[in-house]
Amino acid sequence: MKKRIIFVCTGNTCRSPMAEALFMDIIKEKGIQEAFEVSSAGVYAFDNDPASYQAIEVMKKEYDIDIKPHRAKVLDGSDIEKADLILTMTKRHKNMIVDIYPEASTKVYVLKEFVGAEGDADIIDPFGLDYEAYKTCANEIEQLLIEVLERI
């Protein structure tokens, strides 16, 4: 049985699509992609929005991953019901989900919280910032995802 993981951010155009693509890359490298079903969504997404230009650029240049085909999706009840693990980018995202779907509280975590990272639990939103901000964000997410895989 596949483990279903959803990465969640605000608009599903920056952080969560990068997390989805990076996690897919990590599990593919380890040859365990068959064990997972990975997706991403946003709490305030506009369906079918493309990933942000900078997210596409950083993923291509830094990781050789093409996220151009990505289209934003709004997180909904069926996503939450089907998921085994929901990893959010901020405490606010987690709280919004748990407020609306209290029954999901045992499977919703802030990404940093899930791996026991110290300090601020939020991953800074690079939206509207420059290439370096996106690169820093992607690097941070990648490091956290390596730890996620060790814990599941």
CNS distance restraints for C-alpha pairs under 8 A (distance, minus, plus):
assign (resid   1 and name CA) (resid  35 and name CA) 7.16 0.50 0.50
assign (resid   2 and name CA) (resid  34 and name CA) 7.19 0.50 0.50
assign (resid   2 and name CA) (resid  35 and name CA) 4.80 0.50 0.50
assign (resid   2 and name CA) (resid  36 and name CA) 4.83 0.50 0.50
assign (resid   2 and name CA) (resid  37 and name CA) 6.15 0.50 0.50
assign (resid   3 and name CA) (resid  35 and name CA) 6.25 0.50 0.50
assign (resid   3 and name CA) (resid  36 and name CA) 4.75 0.50 0.50
assign (resid   3 and name CA) (resid  37 and name CA) 6.07 0.50 0.50
assign (resid   3 and name CA) (resid  83 and name CA) 7.84 0.50 0.50
assign (resid   3 and name CA) (resid  84 and name CA) 6.11 0.50 0.50
assign (resid   3 and name CA) (resid  85 and name CA) 7.92 0.50 0.50
assign (resid   4 and name CA) (resid  36 and name CA) 5.87 0.50 0.50
assign (resid   4 and name CA) (resid  37 and name CA) 4.68 0.50 0.50
assign (resid   4 and name CA) (resid  38 and name CA) 5.98 0.50 0.50
assign (resid   4 and name CA) (resid  82 and name CA) 7.17 0.50 0.50
assign (resid   4 and name CA) (resid  83 and name CA) 4.94 0.50 0.50
assign (resid   4 and name CA) (resid  84 and name CA) 5.08 0.50 0.50
assign (resid   4 and name CA) (resid  85 and name CA) 6.45 0.50 0.50
assign (resid   5 and name CA) (resid  36 and name CA) 7.35 0.50 0.50
assign (resid   5 and name CA) (resid  37 and name CA) 6.29 0.50 0.50
assign (resid   5 and name CA) (resid  38 and name CA) 5.02 0.50 0.50
assign (resid   5 and name CA) (resid  39 and name CA) 6.48 0.50 0.50
assign (resid   5 and name CA) (resid  83 and name CA) 5.82 0.50 0.50
assign (resid   5 and name CA) (resid  84 and name CA) 6.06 0.50 0.50
assign (resid   5 and name CA) (resid  85 and name CA) 4.88 0.50 0.50
assign (resid   5 and name CA) (resid  86 and name CA) 5.81 0.50 0.50
assign (resid   5 and name CA) (resid  87 and name CA) 7.45 0.50 0.50
assign (resid   6 and name CA) (resid  20 and name CA) 7.80 0.50 0.50
assign (resid   6 and name CA) (resid  38 and name CA) 5.97 0.50 0.50
assign (resid   6 and name CA) (resid  39 and name CA) 4.90 0.50 0.50
assign (resid   6 and name CA) (resid  40 and name CA) 5.02 0.50 0.50
assign (resid   6 and name CA) (resid  41 and name CA) 7.10 0.50 0.50
assign (resid   6 and name CA) (resid  79 and name CA) 7.88 0.50 0.50
assign (resid   6 and name CA) (resid  83 and name CA) 6.62 0.50 0.50
assign (resid   6 and name CA) (resid  85 and name CA) 6.51 0.50 0.50
assign (resid   6 and name CA) (resid  86 and name CA) 4.89 0.50 0.50
assign (resid   6 and name CA) (resid  87 and name CA) 6.23 0.50 0.50
assign (resid   7 and name CA) (resid  16 and name CA) 5.17 0.50 0.50
assign (resid   7 and name CA) (resid  17 and name CA) 7.67 0.50 0.50
assign (resid   7 and name CA) (resid  19 and name CA) 6.65 0.50 0.50
assign (resid   7 and name CA) (resid  20 and name CA) 6.38 0.50 0.50
assign (resid   7 and name CA) (resid  38 and name CA) 7.98 0.50 0.50
assign (resid   7 and name CA) (resid  39 and name CA) 6.41 0.50 0.50
assign (resid   7 and name CA) (resid  40 and name CA) 4.52 0.50 0.50
assign (resid   7 and name CA) (resid  41 and name CA) 6.45 0.50 0.50
assign (resid   7 and name CA) (resid  86 and name CA) 6.03 0.50 0.50
assign (resid   7 and name CA) (resid  87 and name CA) 4.92 0.50 0.50
assign (resid   7 and name CA) (resid  88 and name CA) 5.80 0.50 0.50
assign (resid   7 and name CA) (resid  89 and name CA) 7.73 0.50 0.50
assign (resid   8 and name CA) (resid  12 and name CA) 7.01 0.50 0.50
assign (resid   8 and name CA) (resid  16 and name CA) 5.35 0.50 0.50
assign (resid   8 and name CA) (resid  40 and name CA) 5.71 0.50 0.50
assign (resid   8 and name CA) (resid  41 and name CA) 5.10 0.50 0.50
assign (resid   8 and name CA) (resid  42 and name CA) 5.34 0.50 0.50
assign (resid   8 and name CA) (resid  43 and name CA) 7.14 0.50 0.50
assign (resid   8 and name CA) (resid  75 and name CA) 7.71 0.50 0.50
assign (resid   8 and name CA) (resid  86 and name CA) 7.16 0.50 0.50
assign (resid   8 and name CA) (resid  87 and name CA) 6.11 0.50 0.50
assign (resid   8 and name CA) (resid  88 and name CA) 4.57 0.50 0.50
assign (resid   8 and name CA) (resid  89 and name CA) 6.32 0.50 0.50
assign (resid   8 and name CA) (resid  93 and name CA) 7.36 0.50 0.50
assign (resid   9 and name CA) (resid  14 and name CA) 7.99 0.50 0.50
assign (resid   9 and name CA) (resid  15 and name CA) 6.27 0.50 0.50
assign (resid   9 and name CA) (resid  16 and name CA) 5.41 0.50 0.50
assign (resid   9 and name CA) (resid  41 and name CA) 6.77 0.50 0.50
assign (resid   9 and name CA) (resid  42 and name CA) 4.93 0.50 0.50
assign (resid   9 and name CA) (resid  43 and name CA) 6.48 0.50 0.50
assign (resid   9 and name CA) (resid  88 and name CA) 5.95 0.50 0.50
assign (resid   9 and name CA) (resid  89 and name CA) 5.43 0.50 0.50
assign (resid   9 and name CA) (resid  90 and name CA) 7.40 0.50 0.50
assign (resid   9 and name CA) (resid  93 and name CA) 6.65 0.50 0.50
assign (resid  10 and name CA) (resid  42 and name CA) 4.72 0.50 0.50
assign (resid  10 and name CA) (resid  43 and name CA) 5.10 0.50 0.50
assign (resid  10 and name CA) (resid  44 and name CA) 5.28 0.50 0.50
assign (resid  10 and name CA) (resid  45 and name CA) 6.38 0.50 0.50
assign (resid  10 and name CA) (resid  93 and name CA) 7.30 0.50 0.50
assign (resid  11 and name CA) (resid  41 and name CA) 7.62 0.50 0.50
assign (resid  11 and name CA) (resid  42 and name CA) 4.77 0.50 0.50
assign (resid  11 and name CA) (resid  43 and name CA) 6.62 0.50 0.50
assign (resid  11 and name CA) (resid  44 and name CA) 5.24 0.50 0.50
assign (resid  11 and name CA) (resid  45 and name CA) 3.98 0.50 0.50
assign (resid  11 and name CA) (resid  46 and name CA) 6.84 0.50 0.50
assign (resid  11 and name CA) (resid  72 and name CA) 7.10 0.50 0.50
assign (resid  12 and name CA) (resid  16 and name CA) 5.59 0.50 0.50
assign (resid  12 and name CA) (resid  17 and name CA) 6.15 0.50 0.50
assign (resid  12 and name CA) (resid  40 and name CA) 6.83 0.50 0.50
assign (resid  12 and name CA) (resid  41 and name CA) 5.20 0.50 0.50
assign (resid  12 and name CA) (resid  42 and name CA) 4.45 0.50 0.50
assign (resid  12 and name CA) (resid  43 and name CA) 7.94 0.50 0.50
assign (resid  12 and name CA) (resid  45 and name CA) 5.76 0.50 0.50
assign (resid  12 and name CA) (resid  51 and name CA) 7.34 0.50 0.50
assign (resid  12 and name CA) (resid  72 and name CA) 5.08 0.50 0.50
assign (resid  12 and name CA) (resid  73 and name CA) 6.59 0.50 0.50
assign (resid  12 and name CA) (resid  74 and name CA) 7.78 0.50 0.50
assign (resid  13 and name CA) (resid  17 and name CA) 6.17 0.50 0.50
assign (resid  13 and name CA) (resid  45 and name CA) 7.98 0.50 0.50
assign (resid  13 and name CA) (resid  49 and name CA) 7.16 0.50 0.50
assign (resid  13 and name CA) (resid  50 and name CA) 6.39 0.50 0.50
assign (resid  13 and name CA) (resid  51 and name CA) 4.08 0.50 0.50
assign (resid  13 and name CA) (resid  52 and name CA) 5.38 0.50 0.50
assign (resid  13 and name CA) (resid  55 and name CA) 7.68 0.50 0.50
assign (resid  13 and name CA) (resid  71 and name CA) 7.74 0.50 0.50
assign (resid  13 and name CA) (resid  72 and name CA) 6.10 0.50 0.50
assign (resid  14 and name CA) (resid  18 and name CA) 6.21 0.50 0.50
assign (resid  14 and name CA) (resid  51 and name CA) 6.11 0.50 0.50
assign (resid  14 and name CA) (resid  52 and name CA) 5.96 0.50 0.50
assign (resid  14 and name CA) (resid  55 and name CA) 5.63 0.50 0.50
assign (resid  14 and name CA) (resid 125 and name CA) 7.76 0.50 0.50
assign (resid  14 and name CA) (resid 126 and name CA) 7.27 0.50 0.50
assign (resid  14 and name CA) (resid 127 and name CA) 6.73 0.50 0.50
assign (resid  15 and name CA) (resid  19 and name CA) 6.09 0.50 0.50
assign (resid  15 and name CA) (resid  89 and name CA) 7.28 0.50 0.50
assign (resid  15 and name CA) (resid 125 and name CA) 7.04 0.50 0.50
assign (resid  15 and name CA) (resid 126 and name CA) 7.81 0.50 0.50
assign (resid  15 and name CA) (resid 137 and name CA) 7.52 0.50 0.50
assign (resid  15 and name CA) (resid 138 and name CA) 7.53 0.50 0.50
assign (resid  16 and name CA) (resid  20 and name CA) 6.00 0.50 0.50
assign (resid  16 and name CA) (resid  40 and name CA) 5.58 0.50 0.50
assign (resid  16 and name CA) (resid  41 and name CA) 6.82 0.50 0.50
assign (resid  16 and name CA) (resid  42 and name CA) 7.63 0.50 0.50
assign (resid  16 and name CA) (resid  89 and name CA) 7.47 0.50 0.50
assign (resid  17 and name CA) (resid  21 and name CA) 6.09 0.50 0.50
assign (resid  17 and name CA) (resid  40 and name CA) 5.97 0.50 0.50
assign (resid  17 and name CA) (resid  41 and name CA) 7.90 0.50 0.50
assign (resid  17 and name CA) (resid  51 and name CA) 7.15 0.50 0.50
assign (resid  17 and name CA) (resid  67 and name CA) 7.54 0.50 0.50
assign (resid  17 and name CA) (resid  70 and name CA) 7.26 0.50 0.50
assign (resid  18 and name CA) (resid  22 and name CA) 5.96 0.50 0.50
assign (resid  18 and name CA) (resid  55 and name CA) 6.95 0.50 0.50
assign (resid  18 and name CA) (resid  59 and name CA) 7.14 0.50 0.50
assign (resid  18 and name CA) (resid  67 and name CA) 7.83 0.50 0.50
assign (resid  18 and name CA) (resid 138 and name CA) 6.59 0.50 0.50
assign (resid  18 and name CA) (resid 141 and name CA) 7.99 0.50 0.50
assign (resid  19 and name CA) (resid  23 and name CA) 5.93 0.50 0.50
assign (resid  19 and name CA) (resid 138 and name CA) 7.54 0.50 0.50
assign (resid  19 and name CA) (resid 141 and name CA) 6.23 0.50 0.50
assign (resid  19 and name CA) (resid 142 and name CA) 7.21 0.50 0.50
assign (resid  19 and name CA) (resid 145 and name CA) 7.67 0.50 0.50
assign (resid  20 and name CA) (resid  24 and name CA) 6.16 0.50 0.50
assign (resid  20 and name CA) (resid  38 and name CA) 6.42 0.50 0.50
assign (resid  20 and name CA) (resid  39 and name CA) 5.92 0.50 0.50
assign (resid  20 and name CA) (resid  40 and name CA) 6.04 0.50 0.50
assign (resid  21 and name CA) (resid  25 and name CA) 6.16 0.50 0.50
assign (resid  21 and name CA) (resid  65 and name CA) 7.23 0.50 0.50
assign (resid  21 and name CA) (resid  67 and name CA) 7.15 0.50 0.50
assign (resid  22 and name CA) (resid  26 and name CA) 6.16 0.50 0.50
assign (resid  22 and name CA) (resid 142 and name CA) 6.30 0.50 0.50
assign (resid  22 and name CA) (resid 145 and name CA) 7.79 0.50 0.50
assign (resid  23 and name CA) (resid  27 and name CA) 6.19 0.50 0.50
assign (resid  23 and name CA) (resid  38 and name CA) 7.92 0.50 0.50
assign (resid  23 and name CA) (resid 142 and name CA) 7.56 0.50 0.50
assign (resid  23 and name CA) (resid 145 and name CA) 6.30 0.50 0.50
assign (resid  24 and name CA) (resid  28 and name CA) 5.95 0.50 0.50
assign (resid  24 and name CA) (resid  33 and name CA) 6.94 0.50 0.50
assign (resid  24 and name CA) (resid  38 and name CA) 7.09 0.50 0.50
assign (resid  25 and name CA) (resid  29 and name CA) 6.10 0.50 0.50
assign (resid  26 and name CA) (resid  30 and name CA) 6.44 0.50 0.50
assign (resid  26 and name CA) (resid 146 and name CA) 7.48 0.50 0.50
assign (resid  27 and name CA) (resid  31 and name CA) 6.08 0.50 0.50
assign (resid  27 and name CA) (resid  32 and name CA) 5.27 0.50 0.50
assign (resid  27 and name CA) (resid  33 and name CA) 5.05 0.50 0.50
assign (resid  28 and name CA) (resid  32 and name CA) 6.03 0.50 0.50
assign (resid  28 and name CA) (resid  33 and name CA) 5.06 0.50 0.50
assign (resid  32 and name CA) (resid  36 and name CA) 7.59 0.50 0.50
assign (resid  33 and name CA) (resid  37 and name CA) 7.94 0.50 0.50
assign (resid  40 and name CA) (resid  73 and name CA) 7.49 0.50 0.50
assign (resid  41 and name CA) (resid  45 and name CA) 7.28 0.50 0.50
assign (resid  41 and name CA) (resid  72 and name CA) 6.53 0.50 0.50
assign (resid  41 and name CA) (resid  73 and name CA) 4.99 0.50 0.50
assign (resid  41 and name CA) (resid  74 and name CA) 5.43 0.50 0.50
assign (resid  41 and name CA) (resid  75 and name CA) 5.03 0.50 0.50
assign (resid  42 and name CA) (resid  72 and name CA) 7.24 0.50 0.50
assign (resid  42 and name CA) (resid  73 and name CA) 6.21 0.50 0.50
assign (resid  42 and name CA) (resid  74 and name CA) 5.06 0.50 0.50
assign (resid  42 and name CA) (resid  75 and name CA) 5.48 0.50 0.50
assign (resid  43 and name CA) (resid  74 and name CA) 5.97 0.50 0.50
assign (resid  43 and name CA) (resid  75 and name CA) 5.66 0.50 0.50
assign (resid  43 and name CA) (resid  93 and name CA) 7.04 0.50 0.50
assign (resid  44 and name CA) (resid  74 and name CA) 6.56 0.50 0.50
assign (resid  45 and name CA) (resid  49 and name CA) 7.83 0.50 0.50
assign (resid  45 and name CA) (resid  72 and name CA) 6.20 0.50 0.50
assign (resid  45 and name CA) (resid  73 and name CA) 5.93 0.50 0.50
assign (resid  45 and name CA) (resid  74 and name CA) 5.00 0.50 0.50
assign (resid  45 and name CA) (resid  75 and name CA) 7.92 0.50 0.50
assign (resid  46 and name CA) (resid  72 and name CA) 6.35 0.50 0.50
assign (resid  46 and name CA) (resid  73 and name CA) 6.65 0.50 0.50
assign (resid  46 and name CA) (resid  74 and name CA) 6.73 0.50 0.50
assign (resid  47 and name CA) (resid  71 and name CA) 7.08 0.50 0.50
assign (resid  47 and name CA) (resid  72 and name CA) 5.14 0.50 0.50
assign (resid  47 and name CA) (resid  73 and name CA) 4.72 0.50 0.50
assign (resid  47 and name CA) (resid  74 and name CA) 6.18 0.50 0.50
assign (resid  48 and name CA) (resid  71 and name CA) 4.49 0.50 0.50
assign (resid  48 and name CA) (resid  72 and name CA) 4.83 0.50 0.50
assign (resid  48 and name CA) (resid  73 and name CA) 6.42 0.50 0.50
assign (resid  49 and name CA) (resid  71 and name CA) 5.32 0.50 0.50
assign (resid  49 and name CA) (resid  72 and name CA) 4.96 0.50 0.50
assign (resid  49 and name CA) (resid  73 and name CA) 7.94 0.50 0.50
assign (resid  50 and name CA) (resid  68 and name CA) 7.11 0.50 0.50
assign (resid  50 and name CA) (resid  69 and name CA) 7.44 0.50 0.50
assign (resid  50 and name CA) (resid  70 and name CA) 5.92 0.50 0.50
assign (resid  50 and name CA) (resid  71 and name CA) 4.80 0.50 0.50
assign (resid  50 and name CA) (resid  72 and name CA) 6.19 0.50 0.50
assign (resid  51 and name CA) (resid  55 and name CA) 6.44 0.50 0.50
assign (resid  51 and name CA) (resid  56 and name CA) 6.45 0.50 0.50
assign (resid  51 and name CA) (resid  67 and name CA) 7.08 0.50 0.50
assign (resid  51 and name CA) (resid  68 and name CA) 6.70 0.50 0.50
assign (resid  51 and name CA) (resid  70 and name CA) 6.05 0.50 0.50
assign (resid  51 and name CA) (resid  71 and name CA) 6.57 0.50 0.50
assign (resid  51 and name CA) (resid  72 and name CA) 7.10 0.50 0.50
assign (resid  52 and name CA) (resid  56 and name CA) 6.31 0.50 0.50
assign (resid  52 and name CA) (resid 127 and name CA) 7.80 0.50 0.50
assign (resid  53 and name CA) (resid  57 and name CA) 6.19 0.50 0.50
assign (resid  54 and name CA) (resid  58 and name CA) 6.01 0.50 0.50
assign (resid  54 and name CA) (resid 130 and name CA) 7.27 0.50 0.50
assign (resid  54 and name CA) (resid 131 and name CA) 5.87 0.50 0.50
assign (resid  54 and name CA) (resid 134 and name CA) 6.64 0.50 0.50
assign (resid  55 and name CA) (resid  59 and name CA) 6.07 0.50 0.50
assign (resid  55 and name CA) (resid 134 and name CA) 6.35 0.50 0.50
assign (resid  56 and name CA) (resid  60 and name CA) 6.15 0.50 0.50
assign (resid  56 and name CA) (resid  66 and name CA) 6.85 0.50 0.50
assign (resid  56 and name CA) (resid  67 and name CA) 5.68 0.50 0.50
assign (resid  56 and name CA) (resid  68 and name CA) 6.08 0.50 0.50
assign (resid  57 and name CA) (resid  61 and name CA) 5.97 0.50 0.50
assign (resid  57 and name CA) (resid 131 and name CA) 7.93 0.50 0.50
assign (resid  58 and name CA) (resid  62 and name CA) 5.51 0.50 0.50
assign (resid  58 and name CA) (resid  63 and name CA) 7.44 0.50 0.50
assign (resid  58 and name CA) (resid 131 and name CA) 6.88 0.50 0.50
assign (resid  58 and name CA) (resid 134 and name CA) 6.65 0.50 0.50
assign (resid  58 and name CA) (resid 135 and name CA) 5.89 0.50 0.50
assign (resid  58 and name CA) (resid 138 and name CA) 7.84 0.50 0.50
assign (resid  59 and name CA) (resid  63 and name CA) 5.22 0.50 0.50
assign (resid  59 and name CA) (resid  64 and name CA) 6.21 0.50 0.50
assign (resid  59 and name CA) (resid  65 and name CA) 5.26 0.50 0.50
assign (resid  59 and name CA) (resid  66 and name CA) 6.58 0.50 0.50
assign (resid  59 and name CA) (resid  67 and name CA) 7.08 0.50 0.50
assign (resid  59 and name CA) (resid 138 and name CA) 7.89 0.50 0.50
assign (resid  60 and name CA) (resid  64 and name CA) 4.34 0.50 0.50
assign (resid  60 and name CA) (resid  65 and name CA) 4.89 0.50 0.50
assign (resid  60 and name CA) (resid  66 and name CA) 5.57 0.50 0.50
assign (resid  60 and name CA) (resid  67 and name CA) 7.76 0.50 0.50
assign (resid  61 and name CA) (resid  65 and name CA) 7.99 0.50 0.50
assign (resid  62 and name CA) (resid 135 and name CA) 7.71 0.50 0.50
assign (resid  75 and name CA) (resid  79 and name CA) 6.38 0.50 0.50
assign (resid  75 and name CA) (resid  80 and name CA) 7.60 0.50 0.50
assign (resid  76 and name CA) (resid  80 and name CA) 6.55 0.50 0.50
assign (resid  77 and name CA) (resid  81 and name CA) 6.06 0.50 0.50
assign (resid  77 and name CA) (resid 101 and name CA) 7.85 0.50 0.50
assign (resid  78 and name CA) (resid  82 and name CA) 6.06 0.50 0.50
assign (resid  79 and name CA) (resid  83 and name CA) 6.05 0.50 0.50
assign (resid  80 and name CA) (resid  86 and name CA) 7.54 0.50 0.50
assign (resid  80 and name CA) (resid 104 and name CA) 6.98 0.50 0.50
assign (resid  81 and name CA) (resid 104 and name CA) 7.59 0.50 0.50
assign (resid  84 and name CA) (resid 107 and name CA) 6.42 0.50 0.50
assign (resid  85 and name CA) (resid 107 and name CA) 4.99 0.50 0.50
assign (resid  85 and name CA) (resid 108 and name CA) 6.26 0.50 0.50
assign (resid  85 and name CA) (resid 109 and name CA) 7.85 0.50 0.50
assign (resid  86 and name CA) (resid 107 and name CA) 5.94 0.50 0.50
assign (resid  86 and name CA) (resid 108 and name CA) 4.68 0.50 0.50
assign (resid  86 and name CA) (resid 109 and name CA) 6.26 0.50 0.50
assign (resid  87 and name CA) (resid 108 and name CA) 6.04 0.50 0.50
assign (resid  87 and name CA) (resid 109 and name CA) 5.11 0.50 0.50
assign (resid  87 and name CA) (resid 110 and name CA) 5.47 0.50 0.50
assign (resid  87 and name CA) (resid 111 and name CA) 5.10 0.50 0.50
assign (resid  87 and name CA) (resid 114 and name CA) 7.82 0.50 0.50
assign (resid  88 and name CA) (resid  93 and name CA) 5.97 0.50 0.50
assign (resid  88 and name CA) (resid  94 and name CA) 5.93 0.50 0.50
assign (resid  88 and name CA) (resid 108 and name CA) 7.39 0.50 0.50
assign (resid  88 and name CA) (resid 109 and name CA) 6.14 0.50 0.50
assign (resid  88 and name CA) (resid 110 and name CA) 4.61 0.50 0.50
assign (resid  88 and name CA) (resid 111 and name CA) 5.60 0.50 0.50
assign (resid  89 and name CA) (resid  93 and name CA) 6.87 0.50 0.50
assign (resid  89 and name CA) (resid 110 and name CA) 5.78 0.50 0.50
assign (resid  89 and name CA) (resid 111 and name CA) 5.91 0.50 0.50
assign (resid  89 and name CA) (resid 112 and name CA) 7.90 0.50 0.50
assign (resid  89 and name CA) (resid 122 and name CA) 5.93 0.50 0.50
assign (resid  89 and name CA) (resid 123 and name CA) 5.42 0.50 0.50
assign (resid  90 and name CA) (resid  94 and name CA) 6.59 0.50 0.50
assign (resid  90 and name CA) (resid 110 and name CA) 5.76 0.50 0.50
assign (resid  90 and name CA) (resid 111 and name CA) 7.73 0.50 0.50
assign (resid  90 and name CA) (resid 121 and name CA) 6.52 0.50 0.50
assign (resid  90 and name CA) (resid 122 and name CA) 4.27 0.50 0.50
assign (resid  90 and name CA) (resid 123 and name CA) 6.14 0.50 0.50
assign (resid  91 and name CA) (resid  95 and name CA) 6.08 0.50 0.50
assign (resid  91 and name CA) (resid 110 and name CA) 5.95 0.50 0.50
assign (resid  91 and name CA) (resid 121 and name CA) 6.73 0.50 0.50
assign (resid  91 and name CA) (resid 122 and name CA) 6.33 0.50 0.50
assign (resid  92 and name CA) (resid  96 and name CA) 6.11 0.50 0.50
assign (resid  93 and name CA) (resid  97 and name CA) 6.38 0.50 0.50
assign (resid  93 and name CA) (resid 110 and name CA) 7.96 0.50 0.50
assign (resid  94 and name CA) (resid  98 and name CA) 6.20 0.50 0.50
assign (resid  94 and name CA) (resid 108 and name CA) 6.36 0.50 0.50
assign (resid  94 and name CA) (resid 109 and name CA) 6.37 0.50 0.50
assign (resid  94 and name CA) (resid 110 and name CA) 6.24 0.50 0.50
assign (resid  95 and name CA) (resid  99 and name CA) 5.90 0.50 0.50
assign (resid  96 and name CA) (resid 100 and name CA) 6.45 0.50 0.50
assign (resid  97 and name CA) (resid 101 and name CA) 5.76 0.50 0.50
assign (resid  97 and name CA) (resid 102 and name CA) 7.64 0.50 0.50
assign (resid  97 and name CA) (resid 104 and name CA) 7.89 0.50 0.50
assign (resid  97 and name CA) (resid 108 and name CA) 7.85 0.50 0.50
assign (resid  98 and name CA) (resid 102 and name CA) 4.65 0.50 0.50
assign (resid  98 and name CA) (resid 103 and name CA) 7.52 0.50 0.50
assign (resid  98 and name CA) (resid 104 and name CA) 6.34 0.50 0.50
assign (resid  98 and name CA) (resid 105 and name CA) 5.48 0.50 0.50
assign (resid  98 and name CA) (resid 108 and name CA) 7.48 0.50 0.50
assign (resid 101 and name CA) (resid 105 and name CA) 7.39 0.50 0.50
assign (resid 104 and name CA) (resid 108 and name CA) 6.40 0.50 0.50
assign (resid 109 and name CA) (resid 113 and name CA) 6.33 0.50 0.50
assign (resid 109 and name CA) (resid 114 and name CA) 5.73 0.50 0.50
assign (resid 110 and name CA) (resid 114 and name CA) 6.16 0.50 0.50
assign (resid 110 and name CA) (resid 121 and name CA) 6.85 0.50 0.50
assign (resid 110 and name CA) (resid 122 and name CA) 7.47 0.50 0.50
assign (resid 111 and name CA) (resid 115 and name CA) 6.80 0.50 0.50
assign (resid 111 and name CA) (resid 121 and name CA) 7.78 0.50 0.50
assign (resid 111 and name CA) (resid 144 and name CA) 7.24 0.50 0.50
assign (resid 112 and name CA) (resid 116 and name CA) 6.18 0.50 0.50
assign (resid 112 and name CA) (resid 117 and name CA) 5.13 0.50 0.50
assign (resid 112 and name CA) (resid 118 and name CA) 7.90 0.50 0.50
assign (resid 112 and name CA) (resid 121 and name CA) 5.45 0.50 0.50
assign (resid 112 and name CA) (resid 122 and name CA) 7.20 0.50 0.50
assign (resid 112 and name CA) (resid 123 and name CA) 7.86 0.50 0.50
assign (resid 112 and name CA) (resid 144 and name CA) 6.84 0.50 0.50
assign (resid 113 and name CA) (resid 117 and name CA) 6.00 0.50 0.50
assign (resid 113 and name CA) (resid 121 and name CA) 6.18 0.50 0.50
assign (resid 114 and name CA) (resid 148 and name CA) 7.23 0.50 0.50
assign (resid 115 and name CA) (resid 144 and name CA) 6.97 0.50 0.50
assign (resid 115 and name CA) (resid 147 and name CA) 6.18 0.50 0.50
assign (resid 115 and name CA) (resid 148 and name CA) 6.02 0.50 0.50
assign (resid 115 and name CA) (resid 151 and name CA) 7.40 0.50 0.50
assign (resid 117 and name CA) (resid 121 and name CA) 7.44 0.50 0.50
assign (resid 123 and name CA) (resid 137 and name CA) 7.27 0.50 0.50
assign (resid 124 and name CA) (resid 137 and name CA) 7.06 0.50 0.50
assign (resid 125 and name CA) (resid 137 and name CA) 7.85 0.50 0.50
assign (resid 126 and name CA) (resid 130 and name CA) 7.62 0.50 0.50
assign (resid 126 and name CA) (resid 133 and name CA) 5.70 0.50 0.50
assign (resid 126 and name CA) (resid 134 and name CA) 5.54 0.50 0.50
assign (resid 126 and name CA) (resid 137 and name CA) 6.94 0.50 0.50
assign (resid 129 and name CA) (resid 133 and name CA) 6.07 0.50 0.50
assign (resid 129 and name CA) (resid 134 and name CA) 7.35 0.50 0.50
assign (resid 130 and name CA) (resid 134 and name CA) 6.66 0.50 0.50
assign (resid 131 and name CA) (resid 135 and name CA) 6.11 0.50 0.50
assign (resid 132 and name CA) (resid 136 and name CA) 6.04 0.50 0.50
assign (resid 133 and name CA) (resid 137 and name CA) 6.12 0.50 0.50
assign (resid 134 and name CA) (resid 138 and name CA) 6.04 0.50 0.50
assign (resid 135 and name CA) (resid 139 and name CA) 6.11 0.50 0.50
assign (resid 136 and name CA) (resid 140 and name CA) 6.19 0.50 0.50
assign (resid 137 and name CA) (resid 141 and name CA) 6.20 0.50 0.50
assign (resid 138 and name CA) (resid 142 and name CA) 6.04 0.50 0.50
assign (resid 139 and name CA) (resid 143 and name CA) 6.31 0.50 0.50
assign (resid 140 and name CA) (resid 144 and name CA) 6.36 0.50 0.50
assign (resid 141 and name CA) (resid 145 and name CA) 6.09 0.50 0.50
assign (resid 142 and name CA) (resid 146 and name CA) 6.39 0.50 0.50
assign (resid 143 and name CA) (resid 147 and name CA) 6.73 0.50 0.50
assign (resid 144 and name CA) (resid 148 and name CA) 6.20 0.50 0.50
assign (resid 145 and name CA) (resid 149 and name CA) 6.25 0.50 0.50
assign (resid 146 and name CA) (resid 150 and name CA) 6.68 0.50 0.50
assign (resid 147 and name CA) (resid 151 and name CA) 6.50 0.50 0.50
assign (resid 148 and name CA) (resid 152 and name CA) 6.45 0.50 0.50
